[in-house]
Amino acid sequence: MKLSYDWLNDFVELKSIPMETILDKINTSVCEIDSAEENMPHLRSIVAVKVESIEKHPDADRLSVCIVSDGKKKLTVVTAATGLEKEDLLPLALPGTTLNGQQIKVNVLKGIESFGMFCSEKDLGFSEDNSNVFRMDKLSKLGSDLLTLFALNDIILTIDNKSITHRPDLWSHFGFARELSAQLRLPLKFNPFDSVFSFELKEDISVIENQNAHSYFASLIKNVRISASDFKIKSRLERCGIRSINNVVDVSNYVMLEMGQPTHFFDRKKFRNIRIEVSFAKEKEKISLLDGSEKELNERILLIRNEGQPVAIAGIMGGSESSVSESTDELVLESAVFKREDIRKSSKETGIRSEAAMRYEKGLDSHSSLPVIARSLLLLKENGCENISATAPVGFDNASGKKFQISTTFSFICRKIGKQIQNNDILDILSRLGFSTDSKDDSLVITVPRFRHNYDITIPEDIVEEIGRTIGYKEVEQSALASVLSPPISNERRLLERRLKSFFSMNLRYSEVYNYSFASDSDVKFENDGKEPVSIVNTMPVEYRFLRNSMYPSIFRNVATNADRFELIRIFELGRVYRGTKKGDLPNERKYFVFAFAPNRKQNDLRILFEDDFLKSRNEMENLFRFLNIQKYELKNEDIPYFHPNCSLTFSCNGKRIAEIGFLHPKWMDAYGIKKRLIVGQIDFEELYQTYVLEKSKKYFKPPSMYPQDQIDVSVLMNESDETNSFGELVKKSDIPEFEAIWVNDIYRGVNLGENKKSVTYRISLLTYEKTFTQDRVKKINSDIIELGKKHNFQIR
């Protein structure tokens, strides 16, 4: 938004205060200023001169040589302008002036020096007319610069719109001047809302009252004459970025910039009778607008109708069929305040964001619509319509009796600001800002002025802000916050999540993935528990119409997508599954941790490589349990339908299954397009958490031995279908005092072993706290283990 410093001085005397002080106060107490620039600075070096003689250039038919005077000295100007006469008063751009991006210099044209250039209205910036040199009034003082001559000395303030979006009262010159009057302790010189006009015309017009507008008033005006605007009005509009059209339309724009209240003029003779109503459009209804466009409307767009016919989109733009033209001699003046929600919808639907719409959507005060009519009529009289007469405004104000009060205390205001302020100072600030107050002891009842009470000042904290910004926040001393610092409550579930993710990502080099919780028809059949899956209403896309009841399908798709891009895939995801319950109940949510490991193995690789991969994954799971201090758990080979037969394990603790791993069944590999063997597993997070809480504090520390460890290897011949952990569990339960641990070190298959046979080599770690192992003792332990195996029908090799 642009504001004219000269225009602001119509309402408050700002020229007595340095500009730096004004700008600083605006920036610290009102809003943010983007820039403050001098208006038309090029006019300082364009002066009024009188033509004393004109002669044809001796060497150029299209050029003339003029001798001009600025009242003190004479200058020679060579020009191509036509129609110039002796005694004409013309604007001369002196050497050094910059016009249209080019600097005027002393030029030699066909052998004659030229000391400047005559200017057209376009060169001066007055209009787009570039047809001829601009003629000035004969009374213009010679030698005066045009900035002074036309009273164009001004500074244009550019305000950041977003910093006043909550302040509709600041979207006008008077509203901004009223704010500066309060902040700088300056009296107001003139209030346009107090304008008085004598309404003498008697004509029958009507406005239908309804709730589609906060207020709406109309007045009939006669004896109108369409002409160009007065230079002052025209200049002020153009300084603020609005193009001058004619004296009637310019008054409407002028009032909007001056008072913040949009108005609109209709051509009276284009109405049969005047019966105005505010109502919403009908579907597919059309209207032609002032900008030449035709809009197809819908039921969300608010219209102004006369006798049922649309004549304007309310608060946005007028219709072309009722627009003011050169032949207009009677007007209907509209002044209204519409609901900001309706204007925003209309603006969005039509794609039009006019100056009026920007002000309406901030939430204007309904009270302003009536006094604006008197001010508009007075300006019309000053702007070429001296003989107008008008009817008294007809209409309604649905919020005429609205009054808003806020109760608070002086101590509350001081405590919130952080500075002790005298009660009288608070009352003085509120009074300057337009608030009425009633106080007793510490209590304070504040009546909010009409121009602030709609959406701006509504709670006691808003009053605190008004006091704080007026005294200046830099006046409030900084102080440390007084608060009690206490450690946050430990969230064990969140800590366990972090430990899980940290172990897989840092120790095992897995990457985390995130998937949506949506599932297709085939996905919900993967881990079917017999219950109806949880469906989604209005799902998009339709094929993912369920919430997932298993996390496996999501991670299968991740593997299939990335299999061709990476040789080795290690990914995991922590998320929720949603399983159906009884009809009408909420779904049962349960959290799982799922991981997938796709080694760089093809289908025709040796079988032993797959076993190595599986043993590696099993050891990683055992390391995870040790990492979480879960030392006692059971391994079991269970028949799980989505795993390859005899290629899966479950991990249980205290009789509850916590985790599972296994090779994915070829059926599901084909279903999800997975070409590499895939080891997958999942951890029931809730079961793991319950076990973790019980086990995390237990101590399993063993002091280090002073004596060296020893190891022995035992090979056992087994059937292919035998579980490898059976012999290990037998050794663990033996009464060998030096036993520490046992694990599978190697598995061998060969023709010499026989069909469907395997040789499993176990490595047994021994530890003593009493003395160094002797060869005899190691042999004795080895013999005991062999005898133990034979006793339980194990074939020792």
C-alpha positions in Angstrom: 0.0 0.0 0.0 1.2 3.5 -0.9 0.6 6.6 1.3 1.2 10.2 0.4 3.0 12.2 3.1 1.5 15.4 1.7 -2.0 13.8 1.9 -1.4 12.7 5.5 -0.7 16.3 6.4 -4.3 17.2 5.6 -5.3 15.5 8.8 -2.3 15.9 11.1 0.6 18.4 11.1 3.6 16.1 10.5 5.9 18.7 8.9 6.9 19.9 12.4 8.6 16.6 13.2 11.7 15.3 11.4 11.0 12.6 8.8 13.5 10.2 10.5 11.5 10.5 13.8 8.2 9.7 12.0 9.7 6.7 10.1 11.3 5.3 13.2 8.0 5.6 15.2 6.0 3.9 12.4 8.5 1.0 12.2 8.7 0.4 15.9 5.1 1.1 17.0 2.8 0.8 13.9 3.9 -1.4 11.0 6.8 -2.1 8.7 7.7 0.4 6.0 9.3 -0.9 2.8 10.5 2.4 1.5 10.1 6.2 1.7 10.9 7.8 -1.7 10.6 11.4 -3.0 7.8 11.9 -5.4 8.8 12.6 -9.0 12.3 13.8 -8.2 13.0 14.5 -11.9 10.7 17.5 -11.8 13.2 19.4 -9.6 15.4 20.1 -12.7 12.4 20.9 -15.0 11.6 24.6 -15.0 9.0 26.9 -16.4 10.3 29.0 -19.4 8.7 31.4 -21.8 9.3 31.2 -25.5 10.7 34.6 -26.8 11.4 33.7 -30.4 11.0 30.7 -32.8 12.9 30.2 -36.0 13.4 27.4 -38.5 16.7 25.6 -38.2 18.8 26.7 -41.1 20.0 23.2 -41.9 17.1 21.0 -40.9 13.5 21.4 -42.1 11.9 19.5 -39.1 13.8 21.3 -36.4 13.1 24.7 -34.8 15.4 27.0 -32.8 13.8 28.6 -29.8 15.1 31.3 -27.5 13.5 30.8 -24.1 13.8 32.7 -20.8 13.6 31.5 -17.2 13.2 35.0 -15.9 17.0 35.4 -15.3 18.8 34.2 -18.4 18.1 33.1 -21.9 18.7 29.6 -23.3 18.7 28.2 -26.8 16.7 25.0 -27.3 16.6 23.0 -30.6 13.3 21.0 -30.8 11.3 18.9 -33.2 8.0 19.9 -31.5 5.3 21.5 -33.6 2.7 24.1 -32.9 4.8 26.2 -30.6 4.1 29.9 -30.4 5.8 33.0 -29.0 4.9 33.7 -25.4 4.1 30.0 -24.7 5.0 28.8 -21.1 6.7 25.4 -21.4 8.4 22.9 -19.2 12.1 22.7 -20.0 14.2 19.7 -18.8 17.6 21.2 -18.1 20.9 19.3 -18.8 21.5 16.7 -16.1 17.8 15.7 -15.9 17.0 12.0 -16.2 13.8 11.2 -18.2 12.7 7.7 -19.1 16.1 6.3 -18.1 18.1 8.8 -20.3 20.0 11.8 -19.1 19.5 15.2 -20.9 22.8 16.7 -22.1 23.9 19.8 -24.0 23.7 18.6 -27.5 24.8 20.1 -30.8 22.1 19.6 -33.4 23.1 20.4 -37.0 25.7 22.9 -35.7 23.5 24.6 -33.0 23.9 23.9 -29.3 20.7 22.9 -27.5 20.5 23.5 -23.7 17.6 21.1 -22.7 14.4 19.5 -23.9 10.7 20.6 -23.9 8.5 18.0 -22.1 5.2 16.3 -22.9 2.7 15.2 -20.2 4.2 11.7 -20.5 7.7 13.0 -20.1 6.6 14.8 -16.9 4.7 11.7 -15.6 1.3 13.5 -15.6 -0.4 11.1 -18.2 0.3 8.8 -21.1 -0.2 11.7 -23.6 3.0 12.1 -25.7 1.4 14.0 -28.6 2.8 17.4 -27.9 4.6 19.7 -25.5 2.7 20.4 -22.3 1.5 24.0 -22.0 1.4 25.7 -18.6 -0.8 28.4 -17.1 0.2 31.9 -18.1 0.4 32.7 -14.4 3.2 30.2 -13.8 6.3 31.8 -12.3 9.2 31.7 -14.7 12.2 29.7 -13.5 10.2 27.7 -10.9 10.7 24.0 -10.9 7.6 22.0 -11.6 7.8 20.1 -8.3 7.1 23.4 -6.6 5.0 24.9 -9.3 2.4 22.1 -9.2 2.7 21.4 -5.4 4.1 17.9 -6.0 6.6 18.0 -3.2 5.8 14.8 -1.5 7.3 11.6 -0.1 5.6 8.3 -0.9 5.6 5.7 1.9 5.3 2.1 0.8 3.8 0.0 3.5 4.2 -3.8 3.8 0.7 -5.1 3.4 1.1 -8.2 5.5 2.1 -6.1 8.5 -1.3 -4.4 8.6 -3.5 -7.3 7.4 -5.1 -7.3 10.9 -5.6 -3.5 11.0 -8.3 -2.5 8.5 -8.3 1.0 10.1 -4.8 1.6 8.7 -5.8 1.0 5.0 -6.4 4.7 4.4 -4.7 8.0 4.7 -7.0 9.3 7.5 -6.8 6.0 9.4 -3.0 6.1 9.2 -2.9 9.8 10.2 -5.2 9.0 13.2 -2.7 6.4 14.3 0.2 8.8 13.9 -1.7 11.5 15.8 -1.9 9.1 18.8 1.7 7.8 18.6 3.3 11.3 18.1 0.9 13.2 20.4 -0.3 15.5 17.6 -3.9 16.8 17.3 -6.1 15.9 14.4 -6.8 18.8 12.1 -9.6 17.4 10.1 -11.9 14.3 10.3 -13.6 13.4 7.0 -16.1 11.2 8.9 -17.6 14.4 10.3 -18.5 15.8 6.9 -21.9 17.3 6.5 -23.9 17.6 3.3 -27.4 19.1 2.8 -29.6 16.4 1.3 -32.4 18.4 -0.5 -33.5 16.1 -3.3 -36.7 14.2 -2.9 -36.9 10.9 -5.0 -38.2 7.5 -4.3 -35.5 4.9 -4.0 -35.4 1.7 -1.9 -32.8 -0.7 -0.5 -34.1 -4.1 0.7 -32.8 -4.9 4.1 -31.3 -8.4 4.7 -28.4 -10.2 6.5 -26.2 -10.5 3.4 -24.4 -7.3 4.3 -23.4 -5.6 7.5 -24.6 -2.3 6.1 -25.8 -0.9 2.8 -26.8 2.7 1.9 -27.6 4.4 -1.4 -28.2 7.9 -2.5 -29.5 9.4 -5.8 -27.5 12.3 -7.3 -28.6 14.7 -10.0 -27.0 17.5 -12.1 -23.8 15.6 -12.6 -21.3 16.6 -15.2 -18.6 14.2 -16.4 -15.2 15.8 -16.9 -11.5 15.4 -16.1 -10.6 15.5 -12.4 -9.1 18.4 -10.5 -5.3 18.3 -10.7 -4.9 17.8 -7.0 -7.2 14.7 -6.9 -5.8 13.3 -10.1 -2.2 13.8 -8.9 -2.8 12.2 -5.5 -4.5 9.1 -7.0 -1.6 8.6 -9.5 0.9 9.0 -6.7 -0.8 6.1 -4.9 -0.8 3.9 -8.0 -4.4 4.5 -9.2 -5.1 5.7 -12.8 -7.3 8.7 -13.2 -10.5 8.0 -15.2 -13.0 10.9 -14.8 -14.2 13.2 -12.0 -16.9 10.7 -10.7 -14.9 7.5 -10.7 -11.9 9.4 -9.3 -14.0 10.6 -6.3 -14.9 7.0 -5.5 -11.2 5.9 -5.6 -10.2 9.1 -3.7 -12.6 8.4 -0.8 -11.4 4.8 -0.6 -7.8 5.9 -0.2 -8.7 8.7 2.1 -11.2 6.9 4.4 -10.7 3.2 3.7 -14.3 2.7 2.7 -15.0 1.6 -0.9 -18.0 3.1 -2.8 -19.4 2.7 -6.2 -21.3 4.9 -8.7 -24.1 3.6 -11.0 -25.6 5.4 -13.9 -29.1 6.2 -12.7 -30.6 6.3 -16.2 -29.6 2.7 -16.8 -32.0 1.7 -14.0 -35.8 1.8 -14.6 -36.6 2.0 -10.9 -34.2 1.9 -8.0 -34.8 -1.2 -5.9 -31.4 -2.5 -4.7 -30.8 -5.8 -3.0 -27.7 -7.7 -1.8 -28.1 -11.4 -2.7 -26.1 -14.4 -3.8 -25.8 -15.4 -7.5 -27.6 -18.3 -9.1 -25.7 -21.1 -10.6 -24.5 -20.3 -14.2 -25.7 -16.7 -13.9 -23.6 -14.3 -15.9 -22.4 -10.6 -15.6 -20.3 -8.3 -17.7 -17.8 -6.3 -15.7 -16.0 -3.0 -16.0 -12.8 -4.6 -17.1 -14.5 -6.0 -20.2 -14.7 -9.5 -19.0 -17.8 -11.7 -18.6 -18.0 -14.0 -15.6 -20.1 -17.1 -15.1 -21.2 -17.1 -11.5 -22.1 -19.7 -8.9 -24.0 -19.6 -5.6 -20.9 -18.6 -3.5 -20.6 -15.2 -5.2 -22.3 -12.2 -3.6 -24.1 -9.7 -6.0 -25.7 -6.3 -6.0 -29.0 -6.5 -7.8 -31.4 -3.8 -9.0 -34.9 -5.1 -9.5 -33.5 -8.6 -9.5 -30.9 -8.0 -12.2 -27.1 -8.2 -11.3 -25.4 -4.8 -11.5 -22.1 -5.6 -9.6 -20.2 -8.3 -7.8 -20.4 -7.0 -4.3 -17.1 -5.5 -3.0 -15.2 -6.7 -6.1 -16.2 -4.9 -9.3 -19.1 -3.1 -10.9 -21.0 -4.3 -14.0 -20.4 -2.6 -17.4 -24.1 -2.2 -18.2 -24.7 0.2 -15.3 -21.3 2.0 -15.5 -20.7 5.7 -15.6 -20.1 7.1 -19.1 -19.5 10.6 -20.7 -23.3 11.1 -21.1 -24.1 10.3 -17.4 -25.9 13.1 -15.6 -27.5 11.2 -12.8 -25.9 8.8 -10.4 -26.7 6.3 -7.7 -24.0 6.2 -5.0 -23.5 2.9 -3.1 -21.7 2.7 0.2 -21.7 -0.7 1.9 -19.8 -3.0 4.2 -20.0 -6.7 3.3 -19.0 -9.8 5.3 -15.3 -10.4 4.8 -15.9 -14.1 4.4 -18.2 -13.5 1.4 -15.8 -11.1 -0.3 -12.9 -13.6 0.1 -15.1 -16.3 -1.5 -16.2 -14.0 -4.4 -12.6 -12.9 -5.0 -11.4 -16.5 -5.1 -14.2 -17.7 -7.3 -13.8 -14.8 -9.8 -10.0 -14.5 -9.7 -10.4 -10.7 -9.2 -8.5 -9.0 -6.3 -9.3 -5.3 -6.5 -8.3 -2.5 -4.1 -11.8 -2.6 -2.7 -11.8 -6.4 -2.2 -8.5 -6.1 -0.3 -10.0 -3.7 2.2 -13.3 -5.5 2.6 -11.7 -8.9 3.3 -9.9 -7.3 6.3 -13.2 -6.7 8.1 -14.5 -3.1 7.8 -16.7 -1.3 10.4 -20.3 -1.0 9.3 -20.6 2.4 10.8 -18.2 3.9 8.2 -20.6 3.4 5.2 -23.0 6.2 6.0 -20.7 9.2 6.7 -18.6 8.3 3.5 -21.6 9.4 1.4 -21.5 13.0 2.7 -17.8 13.2 2.1 -18.1 11.8 -1.4 -20.8 14.4 -2.3 -18.6 17.2 -1.0 -15.7 16.0 -3.1 -18.0 15.7 -6.2 -18.9 19.4 -5.8 -15.2 20.3 -5.6 -14.3 18.1 -8.6 -16.4 19.5 -11.4 -20.0 18.9 -10.2 -20.8 22.2 -8.4 -24.6 22.0 -8.9 -25.3 18.5 -7.7 -28.2 17.6 -5.4 -28.8 14.4 -3.6 -31.4 12.4 -1.7 -30.8 11.4 1.9 -29.1 8.0 2.1 -31.5 5.0 2.3 -30.4 1.7 3.7 -29.6 -0.3 6.8 -26.9 -1.0 9.3 -27.3 -4.4 11.0 -24.6 -3.6 13.6 -25.5 0.0 14.5 -25.8 -0.7 18.2 -22.8 -3.0 18.5 -20.5 -2.2 21.5 -17.5 -4.2 22.6 -15.9 -4.0 26.1 -12.8 -5.7 27.6 -12.3 -6.1 31.4 -8.8 -6.3 32.7 -6.5 -4.8 35.4 -3.6 -2.4 35.5 -1.5 -5.0 37.2 -2.2 -7.5 34.4 -1.0 -5.1 31.8 2.2 -4.2 33.6 3.0 -7.9 34.4 2.5 -8.9 30.8 4.6 -6.1 29.4 7.3 -6.6 32.1 7.5 -2.9 33.0 5.8 -0.9 35.8 3.7 1.8 34.1 1.7 4.4 35.9 -2.1 4.0 35.7 -2.5 7.6 34.4 0.0 6.8 31.6 -2.0 3.7 30.6 -5.2 5.7 30.5 -3.6 8.5 28.5 -2.3 6.0 25.9 -5.7 4.3 25.6 -7.4 7.7 25.2 -5.1 8.8 22.5 -5.7 5.5 20.6 -9.5 6.1 20.7 -10.5 3.8 23.6 -12.9 4.8 26.3 -12.1 3.7 29.8 -13.7 3.3 33.2 -11.3 2.4 36.1 -11.6 1.8 39.8 -8.6 0.9 41.9 -6.8 -1.8 39.9 -9.8 -2.8 37.7 -10.1 -1.4 34.2 -13.1 -1.6 31.8 -12.2 -0.6 28.2 -14.7 0.2 25.4 -13.1 -0.5 22.1 -13.6 2.1 19.3 -15.7 1.0 16.4 -12.9 1.1 13.9 -10.9 -1.5 16.0 -13.5 -3.8 17.5 -14.4 -6.2 14.7 -11.5 -8.6 14.5 -8.6 -6.6 15.9 -9.0 -5.8 19.7 -10.9 -8.7 21.3 -9.0 -9.9 24.4 -7.0 -8.3 27.3 -3.8 -9.4 25.6 -4.6 -7.1 22.7 -4.8 -4.2 25.1 -1.3 -5.2 26.4 0.0 -5.0 22.8 -1.5 -1.6 22.3 0.3 -0.2 25.5 3.5 -2.0 24.7 3.9 -0.8 21.1 3.0 2.7 22.1 5.6 3.1 24.8 8.0 1.2 22.6 9.2 -2.3 23.3 12.8 -1.0 23.5 11.8 0.7 26.7 11.1 -2.6 28.4 14.3 -3.9 30.0 15.4 -7.4 29.3 15.2 -9.9 32.2 15.8 -13.6 32.6 12.8 -15.8 32.6 11.8 -17.2 36.0 10.9 -20.8 35.6 11.5 -24.1 37.3 13.7 -26.5 35.2 12.9 -30.1 35.8 14.0 -33.1 33.9 11.5 -34.5 31.4 9.7 -37.7 32.2 11.5 -40.6 30.5 9.5 -42.2 27.7 10.7 -45.8 27.7 8.8 -46.7 24.6 10.5 -43.9 22.7 13.9 -44.8 24.1 13.4 -48.4 22.9 12.4 -47.2 19.5 15.6 -45.2 19.3 17.7 -48.1 20.5 16.2 -50.5 17.9 16.7 -48.0 15.1 20.2 -47.2 16.3 21.3 -50.9 16.4 20.0 -51.7 12.9 21.3 -48.5 11.3 24.7 -48.1 13.1 25.6 -51.7 13.9 24.1 -53.6 11.0 24.1 -50.8 8.4 20.4 -51.0 7.6 18.5 -48.0 6.1 15.2 -46.9 7.4 12.2 -46.6 5.1 8.8 -45.0 5.5 5.6 -46.3 3.9 2.0 -45.2 3.9 -0.4 -47.3 6.0 -2.6 -48.0 3.0 -3.1 -51.6 1.7 -4.6 -53.2 -1.3 -6.9 -56.2 -1.5 -4.0 -58.6 -2.0 -1.9 -56.9 0.8 -4.6 -57.6 3.5 -4.6 -61.3 2.6 -0.9 -61.8 3.3 -1.2 -62.1 7.1 -4.9 -62.8 7.3 -6.1 -63.3 10.8 -9.7 -64.1 9.9 -11.0 -60.7 10.7 -12.4 -58.1 8.3 -9.7 -55.6 7.3 -10.2 -51.9 8.2 -11.5 -50.1 5.1 -11.1 -46.3 4.4 -14.0 -44.1 3.4 -13.4 -42.0 0.2 -10.0 -43.5 -0.3 -7.6 -42.2 -3.0 -6.5 -44.2 -5.0 -9.3 -46.8 -4.9 -7.0 -49.8 -5.1 -5.5 -48.9 -1.6 -8.8 -48.9 0.2 -7.7 -50.6 3.4 -5.5 -49.9 6.4 -2.6 -52.4 6.5 -2.9 -55.4 8.8 0.7 -56.4 8.0 3.8 -54.4 7.4 5.5 -57.1 5.2 3.8 -56.1 1.9 5.1 -52.5 2.1 8.6 -53.6 2.6 8.3 -56.2 -0.1 7.5 -53.4 -2.6 10.5 -51.4 -1.4 12.8 -54.4 -2.1 11.2 -55.0 -5.6 11.7 -51.4 -6.5 15.3 -51.2 -5.4 16.5 -54.7 -6.4 17.9 -53.5 -9.7 19.6 -50.5 -8.3 21.5 -52.0 -5.4 23.5 -55.2 -5.1 22.8 -55.5 -1.4 19.5 -54.4 0.3 19.2 -53.9 4.0 16.1 -51.9 5.1 13.8 -51.6 8.1 10.6 -49.8 9.1 8.9 -49.1 12.4 5.2 -48.6 12.0 1.7 -49.6 13.0 -0.8 -52.2 11.7 -4.5 -51.9 12.0 -6.6 -55.0 12.6 -10.4 -55.3 12.7 -12.5 -55.7 15.8 -16.2 -56.0 16.4 -18.4 -53.8 14.2 -18.6 -50.3 15.5 -15.3 -50.5 17.6 -12.1 -48.7 16.7 -9.5 -50.8 15.0 -6.8 -52.4 17.1 -3.5 -50.6 16.5 -0.2 -52.5 17.1 3.3 -51.5 16.4 5.8 -53.7 14.6 9.5 -53.4 13.6 10.0 -55.1 10.2 13.3 -55.6 8.4 14.4 -57.2 5.1 17.9 -58.4 4.0 18.4 -59.3 0.3 22.0 -60.6 -0.1 23.7 -60.6 -3.5 22.7 -64.2 -4.2 21.1 -65.5 -7.3 18.7 -68.5 -7.4 21.4 -70.9 -8.7 24.0 -70.1 -6.0 25.2 -72.9 -3.7 22.8 -73.8 -0.9 25.5 -73.3 1.7 25.6 -69.6 0.9 21.9 -69.3 1.8 22.5 -71.0 5.1 25.4 -68.7 5.8 23.1 -65.7 5.2 20.4 -67.2 7.4 22.9 -68.0 10.2 24.3 -64.4 9.9 20.8 -63.0 10.3 20.1 -65.2 13.3 23.3 -64.1 15.0 22.3 -60.5 14.3 19.0 -61.0 16.1 20.8 -62.7 19.0 23.2 -59.7 19.2 20.1 -57.4 19.3 18.7 -59.3 22.3 22.1 -59.1 24.1 22.2 -55.3 23.2 18.8 -54.9 24.9 20.0 -57.0 27.9 17.6 -59.8 27.1 19.8 -62.9 27.9 17.2 -65.6 28.2 15.2 -66.5 25.1 14.1 -69.5 23.2 14.6 -70.4 19.5 12.0 -72.5 17.7 11.5 -73.6 14.2 7.8 -73.0 13.6 5.8 -73.6 10.4 4.8 -70.1 9.2 3.0 -70.1 5.9 4.7 -67.1 4.3 8.2 -68.4 5.1 10.1 -71.1 3.1 9.6 -74.5 4.8 12.3 -75.3 7.4 13.9 -71.8 6.8 12.4 -69.8 9.7 12.9 -69.2 13.4 10.9 -67.6 16.2 12.3 -65.9 19.3 10.3 -66.2 22.5 10.8 -65.0 26.0 8.8 -66.0 29.1 6.5 -68.0 26.8 5.6 -65.0 24.5 6.8 -64.8 20.9 8.7 -61.6 20.3 10.3 -61.9 16.9 10.5 -64.1 13.7 12.9 -64.4 10.8 13.0 -66.5 7.7 13.4 -66.8 4.0 10.3 -65.5 2.1 8.3 -68.3 0.4 8.8 -68.4 -3.4 5.0 -68.0 -3.8 5.1 -64.5 -2.3 8.4 -63.6 -4.0 6.6 -64.2 -7.4 3.6 -62.2 -6.2 5.6 -59.1 -5.4 8.1 -59.4 -8.2 11.2 -60.2 -6.0 13.9 -61.9 -8.0 16.5 -62.4 -5.2 16.3 -64.6 -2.2 15.0 -62.5 0.7 15.3 -62.8 4.4 12.7 -60.9 6.3 11.6 -60.7 9.9 9.5 -58.7 12.2 9.5 -57.8 15.9 6.3 -57.4 17.9 7.2 -54.1 19.5 4.7 -54.3 22.3 5.9 -57.8 23.4 9.5 -56.6 23.1 8.8 -53.6 25.2 7.2 -55.7 28.0 10.2 -58.0 28.1 12.7 -55.0 27.8 11.1 -53.3 30.8 11.6 -56.5 32.9 15.1 -57.3 31.7 16.8 -54.0 31.2 17.8 -53.5 34.9 19.1 -57.1 35.5 22.8 -57.6 35.9 24.5 -60.4 34.1 28.1 -59.3 34.7 30.8 -61.9 35.1 34.3 -60.9 36.2 37.1 -61.6 33.7 39.2 -64.7 34.4 42.9 -64.5 35.1 43.4 -67.6 33.0 43.3 -68.0 29.3 40.2 -69.4 27.5 40.2 -72.5 25.4 38.0 -73.9 22.6 37.1 -77.3 21.3 35.2 -78.3 18.1 32.7 -81.2 17.9 31.2 -82.4 14.6 27.8 -84.1 14.6 26.3 -86.0 11.7 22.6 -85.1 11.3 19.7 -85.5 9.0 18.9 -82.5 6.8 15.6 -82.0 8.6 17.2 -82.0 12.1 17.5 -78.7 13.9 21.1 -77.5 14.6 20.3 -76.0 18.0 19.2 -79.4 19.5 22.8 -80.5 20.2 23.7 -77.0 21.4 20.8 -77.0 23.9 22.0 -80.4 25.2 25.5 -79.1 25.9 24.2 -76.0 27.6 22.3 -78.1 30.1 25.3 -80.3 30.9 27.1 -80.0 34.2 30.5 -79.1 32.8 31.8 -76.3 35.1 34.1 -74.7 32.5 31.4 -74.4 29.8 30.9 -70.8 28.6 29.1 -70.8 25.2 28.4 -72.9 22.1 27.6 -72.0 18.5 27.5 -73.5 15.0 30.8 -72.9 13.3 30.4 -74.8 10.1 28.0 -77.0 8.1 29.3 -79.5 5.6 27.6 -81.6 3.0 29.2 -84.1 0.7 28.7 -87.4 -1.2 30.6 -89.2 1.4 28.1 -88.4 4.1 25.2 -89.9 2.3 21.9 -88.6 0.9 20.1 -86.0 3.0 22.9 -85.8 5.6 24.9 -82.9 6.9 27.8 -82.5 9.3 27.4 -79.7 11.8 30.6 -78.5 13.5 30.0 -76.8 16.9 32.6 -74.6 18.6 32.5 -74.7 22.4 34.1 -72.0 24.4 35.6 -72.9 27.8 36.5 -70.6 30.7 38.0 -71.3 34.1 38.5 -69.1 37.1 40.8 -71.5 39.1 43.8 -72.5 37.0 45.1 -72.8 33.5 43.6 -75.5 31.3 45.7 -78.6 31.0 45.7 -80.9 28.0 44.3 -83.7 30.0 41.4 -81.5 31.3 40.5 -80.4 27.8 40.6 -84.0 26.5 38.4 -85.0 29.5 35.8 -82.3 28.6 35.9 -83.3 25.0 35.3 -87.0 25.9 32.4 -86.0 28.2 30.7 -84.1 25.5 31.1 -86.9 23.0 29.6 -89.4 25.5 26.8 -87.0 26.2 26.0 -86.8 22.5 26.1 -90.6 22.0 23.9 -91.1 25.1 21.2 -89.0 23.4 21.6 -90.7 20.0 23.8 -88.1 18.3 26.3 -89.5 15.8 29.6 -87.9 16.6 32.2 -87.8 13.8 
